[in-house]
Amino acid sequence: MNDLEQERDFYRQQCDELGRRLLRLQEEQTRARRDARRSRTAARLIRDIYQIADSDVSLNQNNLYFLQIVLDTLSADRAALLEYIPEQKQFIFQNALGFSRSPQSTFEPPVLPAEFYSVNSKSQPTPIINWLRHLADGPFLLWAFEPGARLAFLVSNDIEDQHLHRPFEANDREIIEGALHVLIDIIERKQAEEALQRSEEKYRLLAENVMDVIWTADLNFRFTYVSPSILTLSGYTVEEAMEQGIEEVLTPDSIEIATQALAKELERARNEGGIDQEISRTLELEQLCKDGSTIPIEVKVTFLRDVAGRPSGLVGITRDITERKRAEALIRSSLKEKEMLLQEIHHRVKNNLQIISSLLSLQSGYTEDPRVLASFQDSQNRIRSMALIHEKLYRSENLAQVDLAEYIRDLVASLCRSYQAQAHYIELDIEAERLFLEINRAVPSGLILNELISNSLKHAFPEGREGKIWVTLQTTNSGQIRMSVGDNGVGFPAAFDFRSTSTLGLQLVNTLVGQLNGLMEIERAPASLISIIFSVRDEEEKEI
């Protein structure tokens, strides 16, 4: 009996072990089937998502298609795509499907949710799970969140039913997160495509509506794009222009200018290791039109470059400058007329001053009084100094300014002729920088020089005494003009006060220095020297 019981217990144990093994095999088979089903689900889901990504739909429509595919694939009731706004710590519904009522637009979680949740009836309630259930409008849900992309994905069911809804599991993470990452990749691609399309539409609209012609070409000047405004510019259609070579677009002289400019830039690229991408070249050329006429154009052109930075083509803007050329010609003509008129005015002023000088010379013939004759001569010299300025302006290309250095040399020569007897034994030394003064400052400067040089010629070397007079003109460190007249003659009297003198000439000097807002300096030894320091422009002109 004992043997039979032992044999029975043995076979019973074997059956129990076989049952346990069979159960384990069934569980492993179930898990394998679930894993295979999950893998097939993920593969089908990703395949279908990528298929809609290749379709020509908007980003919003793409997101709705994505949600529908998820609902169909996972047999779920609801799905939503949310955007996270970190500044406000809120989630915003972007797209949603399957909700019986419109979801609230914004939600603020109690804390930032984790990247994944699988919530079923057995899930222990927590503040974040309660918040997710409220968000999903149902008790059973899957949640995936990608903080870097600021996007979250929510799938929800009303009930857990193995016939209608398969239960959500933690292992579903790879499905929902994989779908979310695929969607993020598609969204980024769609956003880039839409941004590129908007940019292309904007620039194409700009290119096709501006009056200037926008074009691209290869390095052989064969067009690869021409904007429609070419019809207005030259009379050729876009199709006709695209077939043209440079010899059909530009005159021979313009072709030479364009090809030389291109060759120069390419040579510089070879020698200097590259072309400055920020610099464009502006050329004035002549365009050949369909009716056989030519029009002046301005072409602003720069290089297109390949990925290595080498010039691969040209992009340019061509503008009709016919009206500008006409306006420039009109301005040049008007300016020439005004220059001629101004020259004639200076010429007539000079002639009138010479007439006055001649009248004074004739009048001086009726007196023999030395003092009266000297007055006549001083007046003539003053008039000649002013007439000389107008003569300089009349003969100069610059009708607004006088070359003061050249004026000084001519003035000294004129005074030497006037005081021939006194100047016979005197050496003249002139050191003058080339400075330019406007007429309103040149006239008083000339009169001052006339008075000071005349004073040295008349009084510094009495009775034929030999000596030296020097005139200097230079710029000071502060940018002012220093004009000096000196001599090594008898010098000023000890009691002589230059500022309170009774002589007309020196009173005139004081007045003119004040007119220039200048400063007068006097040195008595070792030689007599008078310096006038003044600004190139009047202070009121500087403020303006």
C-alpha positions in Angstrom: 0.0 0.0 0.0 2.7 2.3 0.9 4.4 1.7 -2.5 1.2 2.6 -4.3 0.8 5.9 -2.3 4.4 6.8 -3.0 3.9 6.2 -6.7 0.7 8.2 -6.6 2.4 11.1 -4.9 5.2 11.0 -7.3 3.0 11.2 -10.3 0.9 13.9 -8.7 4.0 16.0 -8.1 5.0 15.4 -11.8 1.6 16.6 -12.9 1.7 19.7 -10.7 5.2 20.5 -12.1 3.9 20.0 -15.7 0.9 22.2 -14.9 3.2 25.0 -13.5 5.4 24.7 -16.6 2.4 24.8 -18.9 1.1 27.9 -17.0 4.5 29.6 -17.3 4.6 28.7 -21.0 1.2 30.2 -21.5 2.2 33.4 -19.6 5.4 33.6 -21.7 3.3 33.0 -24.8 0.9 35.7 -23.8 3.7 38.2 -23.1 5.3 37.3 -26.4 2.0 37.8 -28.2 1.6 41.1 -26.3 5.1 42.2 -27.2 4.6 41.2 -30.8 1.3 43.0 -30.9 2.9 46.0 -29.3 5.7 46.0 -31.8 3.3 45.6 -34.7 1.1 48.4 -33.3 4.2 50.7 -32.9 5.4 49.8 -36.4 2.0 50.4 -38.0 1.5 53.6 -36.1 4.9 55.0 -37.1 4.4 53.9 -40.7 1.0 55.6 -41.0 2.3 58.7 -39.3 5.2 59.0 -41.8 2.7 58.5 -44.6 0.7 61.6 -43.7 3.9 63.5 -43.2 4.7 63.1 -46.9 1.3 64.5 -47.9 0.9 68.1 -48.9 -1.2 69.2 -45.9 -0.9 72.0 -43.4 0.7 71.5 -40.0 -2.7 71.7 -38.2 -4.3 69.2 -40.5 -1.2 67.0 -40.1 -1.7 67.0 -36.3 -5.4 66.0 -36.6 -4.5 63.1 -39.0 -1.9 62.0 -36.4 -4.5 61.9 -33.6 -6.9 60.0 -35.8 -4.3 57.4 -36.6 -3.5 57.0 -32.9 -7.2 56.5 -32.1 -7.6 53.9 -34.8 -4.5 52.0 -34.0 -4.8 51.9 -30.2 -8.7 51.6 -30.2 -8.8 54.6 -27.9 -11.7 57.0 -27.2 -9.8 60.3 -27.1 -6.4 61.8 -28.0 -4.9 65.3 -27.6 -1.8 67.1 -28.4 -0.7 69.8 -25.9 2.0 72.5 -25.9 3.8 73.4 -22.7 4.5 77.1 -21.9 7.3 77.1 -19.3 7.0 80.9 -18.7 3.4 80.4 -17.5 3.8 76.9 -16.3 0.7 75.9 -18.3 -0.3 73.3 -20.9 -2.4 74.5 -23.9 -4.5 72.2 -26.1 -3.3 72.5 -29.7 -5.4 69.7 -31.2 -7.9 67.2 -29.8 -10.2 64.4 -31.1 -12.9 62.3 -29.5 -13.8 64.7 -26.7 -17.6 65.0 -26.1 -17.1 68.7 -25.1 -14.5 71.3 -26.1 -11.6 70.9 -23.7 -10.5 73.8 -21.6 -7.9 75.9 -23.5 -5.3 76.0 -20.7 -4.4 73.8 -17.8 -2.0 74.4 -14.9 -0.7 71.2 -13.3 0.0 71.0 -9.6 3.6 70.0 -10.4 5.3 69.5 -13.7 4.2 65.9 -14.8 6.8 63.2 -15.5 7.6 62.2 -19.0 5.3 59.1 -18.9 2.2 57.9 -17.1 0.1 54.7 -17.6 -3.1 55.1 -15.6 -5.7 52.4 -15.1 -8.4 51.6 -12.5 -5.7 50.1 -10.2 -3.6 53.3 -10.3 -3.3 55.0 -6.9 -4.8 58.5 -7.1 -2.3 61.3 -6.6 -2.6 65.1 -7.3 -0.9 64.7 -10.7 -3.0 61.6 -11.7 -6.2 63.3 -10.7 -5.1 66.3 -12.7 -4.3 64.0 -15.7 -7.7 62.3 -15.4 -9.4 65.6 -15.4 -7.4 66.7 -18.4 -8.2 63.4 -20.3 -11.9 63.5 -19.4 -11.7 59.8 -18.5 -10.2 57.4 -15.9 -7.8 55.4 -18.1 -5.0 57.1 -20.0 -1.5 57.2 -21.4 0.6 60.3 -21.1 3.9 61.2 -22.8 5.8 64.5 -22.4 8.9 65.8 -24.1 10.0 68.9 -22.2 12.7 69.8 -24.7 10.2 70.0 -27.5 7.5 71.4 -25.1 5.0 68.9 -26.4 2.8 66.4 -24.6 0.6 63.6 -25.9 -2.5 62.2 -24.2 -4.6 59.1 -25.0 -7.7 58.3 -23.0 -10.5 55.7 -22.6 -13.7 55.7 -20.6 -13.6 52.0 -19.6 -11.1 49.2 -19.5 -12.6 46.4 -21.6 -10.6 43.6 -23.2 -13.2 43.4 -26.0 -13.4 47.1 -26.9 -10.3 48.6 -25.3 -7.1 46.8 -24.5 -5.7 47.7 -21.1 -3.0 50.4 -20.9 0.4 49.1 -19.6 3.7 50.6 -18.6 5.2 48.7 -21.6 3.1 50.9 -23.9 5.6 53.7 -23.2 7.6 52.8 -26.2 4.6 53.1 -28.5 3.3 56.4 -27.3 6.7 58.0 -26.8 7.9 56.7 -30.2 4.7 58.2 -31.8 5.4 61.5 -30.0 9.0 61.7 -31.1 8.0 60.9 -34.7 5.4 63.7 -34.5 7.9 66.1 -33.2 10.3 65.3 -36.1 7.4 65.8 -38.5 6.3 69.1 -36.9 9.8 70.5 -37.1 10.1 69.4 -40.7 6.6 70.9 -41.5 7.4 74.1 -39.7 10.7 74.4 -41.7 8.9 73.7 -44.9 6.1 76.2 -44.2 8.7 78.9 -43.2 10.7 78.2 -46.3 7.5 78.4 -48.4 6.4 81.7 -46.8 9.9 83.1 -47.4 9.9 82.0 -51.0 6.4 83.4 -51.6 7.4 86.7 -49.9 10.6 87.1 -51.9 8.9 85.9 -55.1 6.1 88.4 -54.6 8.7 91.1 -54.0 10.8 90.0 -57.1 7.7 89.9 -59.3 6.3 93.2 -58.3 9.2 95.6 -58.1 10.1 97.7 -61.1 13.8 96.7 -60.9 14.8 93.5 -62.6 16.1 90.8 -60.2 18.1 88.0 -61.9 20.5 85.2 -61.3 23.1 83.9 -63.8 26.0 81.5 -64.1 29.6 82.7 -64.4 29.2 82.7 -68.2 26.4 85.3 -67.9 23.6 82.8 -68.8 20.4 83.7 -67.0 19.0 81.1 -64.6 16.2 83.4 -63.3 14.7 86.7 -64.5 11.9 88.6 -62.8 8.8 89.6 -64.9 9.7 93.3 -64.8 12.2 92.6 -67.6 9.3 93.1 -70.0 8.9 96.7 -68.8 12.6 97.3 -68.9 13.6 95.9 -72.2 10.4 94.7 -74.0 11.5 91.0 -73.8 9.4 88.4 -72.0 10.9 86.3 -69.3 11.1 83.3 -71.6 12.9 85.4 -74.3 15.3 86.9 -71.7 16.2 83.4 -70.3 17.4 82.4 -73.8 19.6 85.5 -74.3 23.4 85.7 -74.0 25.2 88.7 -72.7 25.8 89.9 -76.3 22.1 90.2 -76.7 21.6 92.1 -73.5 24.4 94.7 -73.3 26.2 97.0 -75.7 29.8 96.0 -76.7 31.3 98.7 -74.3 29.1 97.5 -71.5 30.1 93.9 -72.1 33.7 94.8 -71.8 33.1 96.7 -68.5 31.1 93.7 -67.1 33.5 91.0 -68.1 36.5 93.0 -66.8 34.8 93.5 -63.4 34.0 89.8 -63.2 37.6 88.8 -64.2 39.0 91.3 -61.6 36.9 89.8 -58.8 37.7 86.2 -59.7 41.4 87.1 -59.9 41.2 88.7 -56.5 39.5 85.6 -55.1 42.4 83.5 -56.3 45.0 85.8 -55.0 43.4 86.7 -51.7 41.8 83.4 -50.9 38.1 84.5 -51.2 35.7 87.2 -52.1 34.1 89.4 -49.5 30.6 88.1 -49.3 29.3 91.4 -48.0 30.5 93.5 -50.9 28.6 94.0 -54.1 29.6 95.8 -57.2 27.6 98.6 -58.9 28.1 99.1 -62.6 26.6 101.6 -65.0 25.9 99.9 -68.3 23.7 100.2 -71.4 20.9 97.7 -72.0 19.8 96.6 -75.4 16.0 96.7 -75.8 13.7 94.7 -78.1 12.9 97.7 -80.3 16.6 98.3 -81.0 17.0 101.2 -78.6 19.4 101.4 -75.6 18.8 102.6 -72.1 21.2 103.4 -69.3 21.0 100.9 -66.4 22.6 100.5 -63.0 23.4 96.9 -62.1 24.2 95.9 -58.6 25.7 92.5 -58.6 27.3 90.0 -56.2 28.4 86.4 -56.3 26.5 83.3 -55.5 28.7 80.7 -53.8 28.8 77.0 -53.4 29.1 75.1 -50.0 32.9 75.6 -50.2 32.5 79.4 -50.6 33.7 79.4 -54.2 31.9 81.7 -56.7 29.3 79.6 -58.6 27.1 82.3 -60.1 25.8 85.8 -60.0 22.8 87.6 -58.5 21.9 91.1 -59.5 19.4 93.9 -59.6 19.1 96.0 -62.8 17.5 99.4 -62.6 16.5 101.8 -65.4 18.3 105.1 -64.7 17.1 107.0 -67.7 15.2 109.6 -65.6 18.1 109.9 -63.2 20.5 110.5 -66.1 18.2 113.2 -67.5 17.9 114.8 -64.1 21.7 114.7 -63.7 22.2 116.3 -67.1 19.7 119.0 -66.3 21.4 119.7 -63.0 24.9 119.8 -64.7 23.5 122.2 -67.3 21.9 124.4 -64.6 25.1 124.3 -62.5 27.2 125.2 -65.6 24.9 128.2 -66.2 25.2 129.3 -62.6 29.0 128.9 -62.7 29.2 131.0 -65.8 26.9 133.6 -64.3 29.0 133.7 -61.1 32.2 134.0 -63.1 30.7 136.9 -65.0 29.8 138.6 -61.7 33.3 138.2 -60.4 34.7 139.4 -63.7 32.4 142.5 -63.6 33.2 143.3 -60.0 36.9 143.1 -60.8 36.5 145.3 -63.8 34.4 147.9 -61.8 37.1 147.9 -59.1 39.8 148.4 -61.7 37.7 151.3 -63.2 37.6 152.9 -59.7 41.3 152.4 -59.4 41.9 154.0 -62.8 39.6 156.9 -61.8 41.7 157.4 -58.6 44.9 157.3 -60.7 43.5 160.0 -63.1 42.3 162.1 -60.1 45.8 161.9 -58.6 47.2 163.6 -61.7 45.5 166.8 -60.6 47.5 167.2 -57.4 51.1 167.4 -56.5 50.6 167.2 -52.7 52.7 164.2 -51.6 50.2 163.4 -48.8 47.3 163.4 -51.2 49.2 161.3 -53.7 50.0 158.8 -51.0 46.3 158.6 -50.0 45.4 158.0 -53.6 48.0 155.3 -53.9 46.9 153.5 -50.7 43.3 153.6 -51.9 44.3 152.1 -55.2 46.2 149.3 -53.5 43.2 148.5 -51.3 41.0 148.4 -54.3 43.5 146.2 -56.2 43.7 143.7 -53.3 39.9 143.3 -53.5 39.9 143.1 -57.3 42.6 140.5 -57.1 40.3 138.2 -55.1 37.6 138.5 -57.6 40.0 137.8 -60.4 41.2 134.7 -58.6 37.6 133.5 -58.2 36.8 134.3 -61.9 39.8 132.2 -63.1 39.4 129.4 -60.6 37.4 126.2 -61.1 36.3 126.6 -57.5 34.0 129.7 -57.4 33.4 129.5 -53.7 36.9 129.6 -52.2 40.2 131.5 -52.8 43.7 129.8 -52.7 45.1 132.2 -50.0 48.8 131.1 -50.6 48.6 131.9 -54.3 46.7 135.1 -53.6 49.5 136.3 -51.2 52.2 135.8 -53.8 50.2 137.8 -56.4 49.4 140.5 -53.9 53.0 140.9 -52.9 54.0 141.1 -56.5 51.4 143.8 -57.1 52.5 145.9 -54.1 56.1 145.6 -55.2 55.2 147.1 -58.5 53.2 149.8 -56.8 56.1 150.7 -54.4 58.8 150.0 -56.9 61.3 152.5 -55.5 60.9 151.3 -51.9 61.0 147.6 -52.8 64.2 147.9 -54.9 66.5 147.1 -52.0 64.2 144.8 -50.0 64.2 141.0 -50.0 60.8 139.4 -49.9 60.3 135.9 -48.3 57.0 134.1 -48.6 56.2 130.8 -46.8 52.6 129.9 -47.3 50.7 126.7 -46.9 48.0 126.1 -49.4 44.8 127.1 -47.6 41.4 128.0 -49.0 39.1 130.7 -47.8 35.6 131.7 -48.7 35.2 135.1 -50.2 33.6 136.7 -47.0 36.8 135.9 -45.2 39.3 136.2 -48.1 38.4 139.9 -48.7 39.2 141.1 -45.1 42.3 138.8 -45.0 43.5 140.4 -48.3 43.0 143.9 -47.1 44.8 143.2 -43.8 47.8 141.8 -45.8 47.7 144.8 -48.1 47.9 147.2 -45.2 50.6 145.3 -43.3 52.9 144.7 -46.3 52.3 148.3 -47.6 53.2 149.6 -44.1 56.5 147.7 -44.1 57.4 148.8 -47.7 56.7 152.5 -46.8 58.0 152.9 -43.3 60.4 150.0 -42.3 63.3 150.9 -44.6 63.7 154.7 -44.9 66.2 156.4 -47.3 66.8 153.3 -49.4 67.8 151.1 -46.5 68.2 147.4 -47.3 66.3 144.8 -45.4 63.9 141.9 -45.5 60.1 141.4 -45.3 58.6 138.0 -44.7 55.1 136.8 -45.0 54.0 133.4 -43.5 50.8 131.5 -43.7 50.3 128.4 -41.7 47.8 126.3 -39.8 48.0 126.2 -36.0 47.7 123.0 -33.8 44.1 124.0 -33.0 43.2 124.2 -36.7 43.2 128.0 -37.0 45.0 130.1 -39.5 48.1 132.2 -38.5 48.9 135.0 -41.0 52.1 137.0 -40.2 53.9 139.9 -41.7 57.3 140.9 -40.3 60.4 142.9 -41.2 63.9 143.7 -39.9 63.5 147.4 -40.5 63.5 150.3 -38.0 60.7 148.8 -36.0 57.8 150.4 -34.2 58.2 153.5 -32.1 58.5 152.9 -28.4 55.2 154.6 -27.6 53.4 153.1 -30.5 50.1 151.5 -29.6 48.8 149.5 -32.6 45.2 149.3 -31.3 44.8 153.1 -30.7 46.6 154.4 -33.8 45.3 157.4 -35.7 46.4 156.2 -39.1 43.6 155.0 -41.4 45.4 151.9 -42.6 46.1 150.5 -39.1 42.6 151.4 -38.0 41.3 149.5 -40.9 43.4 146.5 -39.8 41.9 146.6 -36.3 38.4 146.7 -37.8 39.0 143.8 -40.2 40.6 141.6 -37.4 37.4 142.2 -35.4 35.3 141.3 -38.5 37.2 138.0 -38.7 36.7 137.4 -34.9 40.5 137.1 -34.9 43.4 137.8 -32.5 46.3 140.1 -33.3 49.7 139.6 -31.8 52.7 142.0 -32.0 56.4 141.3 -31.5 58.8 144.3 -31.4 62.2 142.4 -31.1 64.4 141.1 -32.5 62.3 142.1 -35.5 58.9 143.6 -36.0 56.2 141.0 -36.5 52.4 141.2 -36.6 50.4 138.0 -36.6 46.7 137.6 -37.2 45.1 134.4 -35.9 41.5 133.5 -37.0 39.3 130.6 -37.9 38.7 129.2 -41.4 35.0 129.7 -40.9 33.0 132.2 -39.0 31.6 130.9 -35.6 28.0 131.5 -36.7 28.6 129.3 -39.8 30.0 126.6 -37.6 26.9 126.5 -35.5 24.7 126.3 -38.5 
